Amino acid sequence: MLRARWRSRGPLLRVVDLRVEFRTTRGRVRAVDGVSFSLDRGEALAIVGESGSGKSVTALSVMRLLPEPPARVTGGRVLLRGRDILDLPEEDMARVRGREMAMVFQEPAGALNPVMTVGRQVMEAVTAHRAVTGREARHLALLALAEAGVPSPAARFGHFPHQLSGGMKQRVMIAMALACNPKLLIADEPTTALDVTVQAQIMELMKELKDKFDTSIMLITHDLGVVAGMASRVLVMYAGKIIEEGTVRDIYYNPQHPYTWSLLRSVPRLDAASKKRLLPIHGQPPDLLDPPKGCRFNPRCDYALKICLQEEPEYTYVNGGHKVACWRQHPEAPPFRPEEERGRSA
């Protein structure tokens, strides 16, 4: 009942037409160009794409952690529970971080203070947003470490980061992020530096915490292979734009954009009936100082039409929640059979 009343008030996070640029000596780089999406409470949303597609810049913009200058948000809104946090003074925004939303970074070794014990660092995350005594802060820090799957948290409390494995450091980062029970957790490539077994453990931990605390998660990754068991919806980004959006089932079993097909073809599958050679995406992502005219994927696309080289594609709605920015999928485009085309290009 409580959840139903809360949901009726709208999504937890809504990003509307977000635009971010970087000023460089060569010109302005439009790193995020008109991105819009929403995230409900308790939902896990994955943003996928190659390096340089704008995923991390989008996440850092939501957290307002981009250095200004050279970065600058040039347009759009970021609504957290209906409040535009882009308009908040930095002092107020500092209270939002940690208390209402938190972030787990890609490299825990670089995010942790090397000369402070991990227990003290988790305690600082608690005391920054809660009026508690030192004893209460220690207790809450130990609970957070235990929730994050750190074995023997009392023993690990006095360890320094260099005494921990990569996976254990990431668990400490998750403990710090969840210490104040934020409603939104942003995880930016949280498993990149970890081996496959530890990757699976960290993803399973995040899924368990999401289900236990009804936390919303925004997962940033370049690897579609880690998305299936975690997220319910997927945004595919390319060159600063969202080019396809849908449920995990939509993206995995009914992808509509040639770039999404290419990402899926480059992921190894253990359940495939026969072994297939992985196919890399040919070419390079565009220079965002001077992006291609029309569809930004057209220089790398095997199925580009003449209009793809001239005009940016409009969104075509495949079903209620599945949409794609591709002229090939437009109702007025020539007949196109994606399955046959994908098979011909494989």
Disulfide bonds with the S-S distance in Angstrom:
none
